[in-house]
Amino acid sequence: MRIDILTLFPDMFNGVFEESIIKRAIESGKVNINLINFRDYTDDPHNKVDDTPFGGGAGMVLMCQPIYDCIEDIKTDDSIVVLLTPDGEVYKQEMAKKFTSAKHLILICGHYEGFDERIRKLCDYEISIGDYVLTGGEIPAMVLVDSITRLLPGVITEESYINDSFQDNLLDYPTYTKPRVFRDMEVPEVLVSGDHKKIDLWRKEESIKRTKERRPDLLEK
């Protein structure tokens, strides 16, 4: 998979993509991530990529020309273009799984007060990572890359994510490790019983219980 990220602040991604699972995925060739500063595409003599909004108002708005030229330069027949915006569809695990089949993702990071409305016409998806506002789309782009990359074949074992939260609209079950007793808190007896059928049943029941308590809206689905 190839992922191109259009951003004015490529250095923000350095630490995130140079550690842990994403780093290993890059090194093994499972994913190719490119950071593109779309300021390089502006035709403004002063390297401007934003301007004041028509009709007045606070802040600066990203201009069409640099982003259009950048997308037209890198887009192929296999590309899926994603705009990261607070008013987009809220990101879900199902979307992460869907994007793993893409050959080429292009993520556009907004910034400043927003972007020219005509930029939306370039995009196949508009995505938000939650009902709050950030200073730009860089952190949401990191979220998408992380959630998608870990699901690519061969990046981690299937067993590591098959029971993740939000699989089958359920939260994950409780997990424990050594010691068996810590400050008078004991690991549930069933988990050390060796009876894998009972363990599977307990985990399913606990997953449903936790979802009912914390995210009943998921059960309604």
Phi and psi in degrees as GROMACS dihedral restraints (atoms count N, CA, C in turn):
[ dihedral_restraints ]
;  ai    aj    ak    al  type     phi  dphi    fc
    3     4     5     6     1  -111.0    20    10
    4     5     6     7     1   132.1    20    10
    6     7     8     9     1  -124.8    20    10
    7     8     9    10     1   119.5    20    10
    9    10    11    12     1  -106.6    20    10
   10    11    12    13     1   130.5    20    10
   12    13    14    15     1  -116.5    20    10
   13    14    15    16     1   117.5    20    10
   15    16    17    18     1   -89.8    20    10
   16    17    18    19     1   119.0    20    10
   18    19    20    21     1  -151.6    20    10
   19    20    21    22     1   152.6    20    10
   21    22    23    24     1   -89.7    20    10
   22    23    24    25     1    -7.1    20    10
   24    25    26    27     1  -133.3    20    10
   25    26    27    28     1    66.8    20    10
   27    28    29    30     1   -61.0    20    10
   28    29    30    31     1   -27.2    20    10
   30    31    32    33     1   -66.9    20    10
   31    32    33    34     1   -19.0    20    10
   33    34    35    36     1   -62.8    20    10
   34    35    36    37     1   -22.0    20    10
   36    37    38    39     1   -91.4    20    10
   37    38    39    40     1    -8.6    20    10
   39    40    41    42     1   -54.1    20    10
   40    41    42    43     1   -55.8    20    10
   42    43    44    45     1   -65.8    20    10
   43    44    45    46     1   -37.8    20    10
   45    46    47    48     1   -65.0    20    10
   46    47    48    49     1   -43.0    20    10
   48    49    50    51     1   -89.9    20    10
   49    50    51    52     1     1.9    20    10
   51    52    53    54     1  -110.8    20    10
   52    53    54    55     1    17.3    20    10
   54    55    56    57     1  -136.8    20    10
   55    56    57    58     1   157.8    20    10
   57    58    59    60     1    56.8    20    10
   58    59    60    61     1  -141.7    20    10
   60    61    62    63     1   -65.4    20    10
   61    62    63    64     1   -40.7    20    10
   63    64    65    66     1   -63.6    20    10
   64    65    66    67     1   -41.7    20    10
   66    67    68    69     1   -60.1    20    10
   67    68    69    70     1   -45.1    20    10
   69    70    71    72     1   -65.5    20    10
   70    71    72    73     1   -37.2    20    10
   72    73    74    75     1   -64.6    20    10
   73    74    75    76     1   -38.9    20    10
   75    76    77    78     1   -66.5    20    10
   76    77    78    79     1   -47.2    20    10
   78    79    80    81     1   -64.5    20    10
   79    80    81    82     1   -31.3    20    10
   81    82    83    84     1   -87.7    20    10
   82    83    84    85     1    -1.7    20    10
   84    85    86    87     1    80.5    20    10
   85    86    87    88     1    12.9    20    10
   87    88    89    90     1   -72.5    20    10
   88    89    90    91     1   -29.0    20    10
   90    91    92    93     1  -144.7    20    10
   91    92    93    94     1   143.1    20    10
   93    94    95    96     1  -118.6    20    10
   94    95    96    97     1   112.2    20    10
   96    97    98    99     1  -109.0    20    10
   97    98    99   100     1   126.6    20    10
   99   100   101   102     1  -120.3    20    10
  100   101   102   103     1   130.1    20    10
  102   103   104   105     1  -100.1    20    10
  103   104   105   106     1   119.2    20    10
  105   106   107   108     1  -117.6    20    10
  106   107   108   109     1   118.6    20    10
  108   109   110   111     1   -83.8    20    10
  109   110   111   112     1   106.3    20    10
  111   112   113   114     1   -72.3    20    10
  112   113   114   115     1    -3.3    20    10
  114   115   116   117     1   -63.0    20    10
  115   116   117   118     1   -27.1    20    10
  117   118   119   120     1   -65.1    20    10
  118   119   120   121     1   -14.2    20    10
  120   121   122   123     1  -101.5    20    10
  121   122   123   124     1    -2.4    20    10
  123   124   125   126     1   -70.1    20    10
  124   125   126   127     1   144.4    20    10
  126   127   128   129     1  -100.3    20    10
  127   128   129   130     1     9.0    20    10
  129   130   131   132     1   -75.7    20    10
  130   131   132   133     1   132.3    20    10
  132   133   134   135     1   -63.0    20    10
  133   134   135   136     1   -19.4    20    10
  135   136   137   138     1  -104.3    20    10
  136   137   138   139     1    14.3    20    10
  138   139   140   141     1    63.0    20    10
  139   140   141   142     1    26.8    20    10
  141   142   143   144     1   -73.0    20    10
  142   143   144   145     1   143.1    20    10
  144   145   146   147     1  -125.3    20    10
  145   146   147   148     1     1.8    20    10
  147   148   149   150     1  -140.4    20    10
  148   149   150   151     1   163.6    20    10
  150   151   152   153     1  -155.7    20    10
  151   152   153   154     1   173.1    20    10
  153   154   155   156     1   -71.5    20    10
  154   155   156   157     1   150.5    20    10
  156   157   158   159     1   -76.1    20    10
  157   158   159   160     1   140.7    20    10
  159   160   161   162     1   -61.5    20    10
  160   161   162   163     1   139.5    20    10
  162   163   164   165     1    90.0    20    10
  163   164   165   166     1    -4.7    20    10
  165   166   167   168     1    85.0    20    10
  166   167   168   169     1   176.0    20    10
  168   169   170   171     1   124.0    20    10
  169   170   171   172     1   167.7    20    10
  171   172   173   174     1   -79.3    20    10
  172   173   174   175     1   157.6    20    10
  174   175   176   177     1    82.3    20    10
  175   176   177   178     1   178.5    20    10
  177   178   179   180     1  -118.8    20    10
  178   179   180   181     1   152.5    20    10
  180   181   182   183     1  -119.5    20    10
  181   182   183   184     1   133.9    20    10
  183   184   185   186     1   -65.2    20    10
  184   185   186   187     1   136.2    20    10
  186   187   188   189     1   -85.7    20    10
  187   188   189   190     1   156.4    20    10
  189   190   191   192     1   -67.8    20    10
  190   191   192   193     1   -46.2    20    10
  192   193   194   195     1   -53.9    20    10
  193   194   195   196     1   -51.1    20    10
  195   196   197   198     1   -62.1    20    10
  196   197   198   199     1   -40.1    20    10
  198   199   200   201     1   -73.7    20    10
  199   200   201   202     1   -40.9    20    10
  201   202   203   204     1   -59.7    20    10
  202   203   204   205     1   -47.3    20    10
  204   205   206   207     1   -63.9    20    10
  205   206   207   208     1   -38.3    20    10
  207   208   209   210     1   -66.0    20    10
  208   209   210   211     1   -48.5    20    10
  210   211   212   213     1   -61.0    20    10
  211   212   213   214     1   -44.3    20    10
  213   214   215   216     1   -64.2    20    10
  214   215   216   217     1   -26.3    20    10
  216   217   218   219     1   -77.2    20    10
  217   218   219   220     1   -36.0    20    10
  219   220   221   222     1  -106.0    20    10
  220   221   222   223     1   -13.8    20    10
  222   223   224   225     1   -73.1    20    10
  223   224   225   226     1   143.0    20    10
  225   226   227   228     1  -126.4    20    10
  226   227   228   229     1  -179.1    20    10
  228   229   230   231     1   -65.6    20    10
  229   230   231   232     1   -20.2    20    10
  231   232   233   234     1   -95.1    20    10
  232   233   234   235     1     0.7    20    10
  234   235   236   237     1   -77.8    20    10
  235   236   237   238     1   142.7    20    10
  237   238   239   240     1  -118.9    20    10
  238   239   240   241     1   122.7    20    10
  240   241   242   243     1  -102.4    20    10
  241   242   243   244     1   126.2    20    10
  243   244   245   246     1  -120.4    20    10
  244   245   246   247     1   125.7    20    10
  246   247   248   249     1   -99.6    20    10
  247   248   249   250     1   126.7    20    10
  249   250   251   252     1   -93.5    20    10
  250   251   252   253     1   112.8    20    10
  252   253   254   255     1  -150.2    20    10
  253   254   255   256     1   143.8    20    10
  255   256   257   258     1   -60.0    20    10
  256   257   258   259     1   -24.5    20    10
  258   259   260   261     1   -98.5    20    10
  259   260   261   262     1    16.8    20    10
  261   262   263   264     1   -83.3    20    10
  262   263   264   265     1   179.0    20    10
  264   265   266   267     1   -65.6    20    10
  265   266   267   268     1   136.0    20    10
  267   268   269   270     1   -68.4    20    10
  268   269   270   271     1   130.1    20    10
  270   271   272   273     1   -68.2    20    10
  271   272   273   274     1   135.1    20    10
  273   274   275   276     1  -131.1    20    10
  274   275   276   277     1   162.8    20    10
  276   277   278   279     1   -59.2    20    10
  277   278   279   280     1   -34.8    20    10
  279   280   281   282     1   -60.7    20    10
  280   281   282   283     1   -34.4    20    10
  282   283   284   285     1   -70.5    20    10
  283   284   285   286     1   -39.2    20    10
  285   286   287   288     1   -59.5    20    10
  286   287   288   289     1   -44.8    20    10
  288   289   290   291     1   -63.8    20    10
  289   290   291   292     1   -39.9    20    10
  291   292   293   294     1   -62.3    20    10
  292   293   294   295     1   -41.6    20    10
  294   295   296   297     1   -71.1    20    10
  295   296   297   298     1   -16.8    20    10
  297   298   299   300     1   -65.0    20    10
  298   299   300   301     1   -19.6    20    10
  300   301   302   303     1   -86.1    20    10
  301   302   303   304     1    -5.0    20    10
  303   304   305   306     1   -74.9    20    10
  304   305   306   307     1   144.8    20    10
  306   307   308   309     1   -86.1    20    10
  307   308   309   310     1   -32.7    20    10
  309   310   311   312     1  -146.2    20    10
  310   311   312   313     1   117.2    20    10
  312   313   314   315     1  -107.5    20    10
  313   314   315   316     1   135.7    20    10
  315   316   317   318     1  -117.8    20    10
  316   317   318   319     1   119.5    20    10
  318   319   320   321     1  -108.2    20    10
  319   320   321   322     1   125.7    20    10
  321   322   323   324     1  -103.5    20    10
  322   323   324   325     1   120.1    20    10
  324   325   326   327     1   -94.3    20    10
  325   326   327   328     1   114.1    20    10
  327   328   329   330     1   -73.9    20    10
  328   329   330   331     1   169.8    20    10
  330   331   332   333     1  -163.4    20    10
  331   332   333   334     1   177.1    20    10
  333   334   335   336     1    58.8    20    10
  334   335   336   337     1  -142.7    20    10
  336   337   338   339     1   -77.7    20    10
  337   338   339   340     1   -16.0    20    10
  339   340   341   342     1   152.9    20    10
  340   341   342   343     1  -156.9    20    10
  342   343   344   345     1  -138.5    20    10
  343   344   345   346     1   155.5    20    10
  345   346   347   348     1   -55.8    20    10
  346   347   348   349     1   131.4    20    10
  348   349   350   351     1   -55.7    20    10
  349   350   351   352     1   -28.2    20    10
  351   352   353   354     1   -69.6    20    10
  352   353   354   355     1   -15.7    20    10
  354   355   356   357     1   -65.6    20    10
  355   356   357   358     1   -27.4    20    10
  357   358   359   360     1   -58.5    20    10
  358   359   360   361     1   -28.3    20    10
  360   361   362   363     1   -65.9    20    10
  361   362   363   364     1   -17.1    20    10
  363   364   365   366     1   -79.6    20    10
  364   365   366   367     1   -15.9    20    10
  366   367   368   369     1  -103.4    20    10
  367   368   369   370     1   145.0    20    10
  369   370   371   372     1   -89.6    20    10
  370   371   372   373     1   -29.4    20    10
  372   373   374   375     1  -139.5    20    10
  373   374   375   376     1   147.7    20    10
  375   376   377   378     1  -121.9    20    10
  376   377   378   379     1   122.8    20    10
  378   379   380   381     1  -128.0    20    10
  379   380   381   382     1   138.7    20    10
  381   382   383   384     1  -118.2    20    10
  382   383   384   385     1   145.3    20    10
  384   385   386   387     1   -96.5    20    10
  385   386   387   388     1     5.2    20    10
  387   388   389   390     1   161.2    20    10
  388   389   390   391     1   169.3    20    10
  390   391   392   393     1   -86.7    20    10
  391   392   393   394     1    66.3    20    10
  393   394   395   396     1  -158.5    20    10
  394   395   396   397     1   166.2    20    10
  396   397   398   399     1  -113.2    20    10
  397   398   399   400     1   132.6    20    10
  399   400   401   402     1  -110.0    20    10
  400   401   402   403     1   170.8    20    10
  402   403   404   405     1   -74.1    20    10
  403   404   405   406     1   -15.3    20    10
  405   406   407   408     1  -172.4    20    10
  406   407   408   409     1   179.6    20    10
  408   409   410   411     1   -89.5    20    10
  409   410   411   412     1     5.6    20    10
  411   412   413   414     1   -65.6    20    10
  412   413   414   415     1   -47.6    20    10
  414   415   416   417     1   -64.5    20    10
  415   416   417   418     1   -44.5    20    10
  417   418   419   420     1   -56.8    20    10
  418   419   420   421     1   -38.5    20    10
  420   421   422   423     1   -62.2    20    10
  421   422   423   424     1   -40.1    20    10
  423   424   425   426     1   -61.6    20    10
  424   425   426   427     1   -40.7    20    10
  426   427   428   429     1   -60.5    20    10
  427   428   429   430     1   -47.4    20    10
  429   430   431   432     1   -62.1    20    10
  430   431   432   433     1   -46.0    20    10
  432   433   434   435     1   -61.0    20    10
  433   434   435   436     1   -44.3    20    10
  435   436   437   438     1   -63.3    20    10
  436   437   438   439     1   -48.6    20    10
  438   439   440   441     1   -67.3    20    10
  439   440   441   442     1   -31.8    20    10
  441   442   443   444     1   -81.0    20    10
  442   443   444   445     1   -45.1    20    10
  444   445   446   447     1   -59.6    20    10
  445   446   447   448     1   -41.5    20    10
  447   448   449   450     1   -65.7    20    10
  448   449   450   451     1   -18.7    20    10
  450   451   452   453     1   -93.0    20    10
  451   452   453   454     1    -7.2    20    10
  453   454   455   456     1   -67.6    20    10
  454   455   456   457     1   140.9    20    10
  456   457   458   459     1   -54.4    20    10
  457   458   459   460     1   129.0    20    10
  459   460   461   462     1    88.4    20    10
  460   461   462   463     1    -6.4    20    10
  462   463   464   465     1   -76.3    20    10
  463   464   465   466     1   -51.6    20    10
  465   466   467   468     1  -131.5    20    10
  466   467   468   469     1   166.4    20    10
  468   469   470   471     1   -69.5    20    10
  469   470   471   472     1   147.0    20    10
  471   472   473   474     1   -58.6    20    10
  472   473   474   475     1   -34.5    20    10
  474   475   476   477     1   -62.2    20    10
  475   476   477   478     1   -26.1    20    10
  477   478   479   480     1   -72.4    20    10
  478   479   480   481     1   -23.2    20    10
  480   481   482   483     1  -122.4    20    10
  481   482   483   484     1    -6.3    20    10
  483   484   485   486     1   -63.3    20    10
  484   485   486   487     1   -28.9    20    10
  486   487   488   489     1  -107.9    20    10
  487   488   489   490     1    21.6    20    10
  489   490   491   492     1   -57.1    20    10
  490   491   492   493     1   159.2    20    10
  492   493   494   495     1   -55.8    20    10
  493   494   495   496     1   146.2    20    10
  495   496   497   498     1    79.8    20    10
  496   497   498   499     1    -2.2    20    10
  498   499   500   501     1   -70.3    20    10
  499   500   501   502     1   131.8    20    10
  501   502   503   504     1    56.6    20    10
  502   503   504   505     1    28.2    20    10
  504   505   506   507     1    60.2    20    10
  505   506   507   508     1    33.2    20    10
  507   508   509   510     1  -124.4    20    10
  508   509   510   511     1   148.5    20    10
  510   511   512   513     1   -79.1    20    10
  511   512   513   514     1   159.7    20    10
  513   514   515   516     1   -69.8    20    10
  514   515   516   517     1   153.9    20    10
  516   517   518   519     1   -78.7    20    10
  517   518   519   520     1   162.8    20    10
  519   520   521   522     1   -66.6    20    10
  520   521   522   523     1   144.3    20    10
  522   523   524   525     1  -126.7    20    10
  523   524   525   526     1   155.2    20    10
  525   526   527   528     1  -140.6    20    10
  526   527   528   529     1   159.4    20    10
  528   529   530   531     1  -143.0    20    10
  529   530   531   532     1  -175.7    20    10
  531   532   533   534     1   -66.8    20    10
  532   533   534   535     1   147.5    20    10
  534   535   536   537     1   -81.1    20    10
  535   536   537   538     1   162.4    20    10
  537   538   539   540     1   -67.0    20    10
  538   539   540   541     1   -32.9    20    10
  540   541   542   543     1  -125.1    20    10
  541   542   543   544     1   127.2    20    10
  543   544   545   546     1  -135.4    20    10
  544   545   546   547     1   115.3    20    10
  546   547   548   549     1    50.5    20    10
  547   548   549   550     1    49.1    20    10
  549   550   551   552     1    69.2    20    10
  550   551   552   553     1     8.1    20    10
  552   553   554   555     1  -100.5    20    10
  553   554   555   556     1   120.0    20    10
  555   556   557   558     1  -103.6    20    10
  556   557   558   559     1   148.8    20    10
  558   559   560   561     1   -69.6    20    10
  559   560   561   562     1   137.9    20    10
  561   562   563   564     1   -53.1    20    10
  562   563   564   565     1   135.9    20    10
  564   565   566   567     1   -55.7    20    10
  565   566   567   568     1   -36.4    20    10
  567   568   569   570     1   -61.8    20    10
  568   569   570   571     1   -30.3    20    10
  570   571   572   573     1   -73.6    20    10
  571   572   573   574     1   -15.7    20    10
  573   574   575   576     1  -112.0    20    10
  574   575   576   577     1    14.0    20    10
  576   577   578   579     1   -80.1    20    10
  577   578   579   580     1   -23.3    20    10
  579   580   581   582     1    81.7    20    10
  580   581   582   583     1    -3.3    20    10
  582   583   584   585     1   -92.2    20    10
  583   584   585   586     1    99.6    20    10
  585   586   587   588     1   -70.6    20    10
  586   587   588   589     1   -27.7    20    10
  588   589   590   591     1   -66.9    20    10
  589   590   591   592     1   -42.9    20    10
  591   592   593   594     1   -66.3    20    10
  592   593   594   595     1   -38.0    20    10
  594   595   596   597     1   -64.0    20    10
  595   596   597   598     1   -45.3    20    10
  597   598   599   600     1   -61.1    20    10
  598   599   600   601     1   -41.9    20    10
  600   601   602   603     1   -64.8    20    10
  601   602   603   604     1   -44.1    20    10
  603   604   605   606     1   -61.2    20    10
  604   605   606   607     1   -43.9    20    10
  606   607   608   609     1   -63.7    20    10
  607   608   609   610     1   -40.9    20    10
  609   610   611   612     1   -63.7    20    10
  610   611   612   613     1   -44.8    20    10
  612   613   614   615     1   -64.1    20    10
  613   614   615   616     1   -41.7    20    10
  615   616   617   618     1   -67.3    20    10
  616   617   618   619     1   -36.1    20    10
  618   619   620   621     1   -63.1    20    10
  619   620   621   622     1   -44.8    20    10
  621   622   623   624     1   -64.5    20    10
  622   623   624   625     1   -43.5    20    10
  624   625   626   627     1   -60.5    20    10
  625   626   627   628     1   -46.3    20    10
  627   628   629   630     1   -64.8    20    10
  628   629   630   631     1   -41.2    20    10
  630   631   632   633     1   -64.3    20    10
  631   632   633   634     1   -41.3    20    10
  633   634   635   636     1   -62.5    20    10
  634   635   636   637     1   -38.5    20    10
  636   637   638   639     1   -75.7    20    10
  637   638   639   640     1   -40.7    20    10
  639   640   641   642     1  -103.0    20    10
  640   641   642   643     1   -34.1    20    10
  642   643   644   645     1  -139.1    20    10
  643   644   645   646     1    64.0    20    10
  645   646   647   648     1   -58.5    20    10
  646   647   648   649     1   -22.8    20    10
  648   649   650   651     1   -63.5    20    10
  649   650   651   652     1   -28.0    20    10
  651   652   653   654     1   -69.3    20    10
  652   653   654   655     1   -37.8    20    10
  654   655   656   657     1   -65.4    20    10
  655   656   657   658     1   -30.0    20    10
  657   658   659   660     1   -65.5    20    10
  658   659   660   661     1   -20.4    20    10
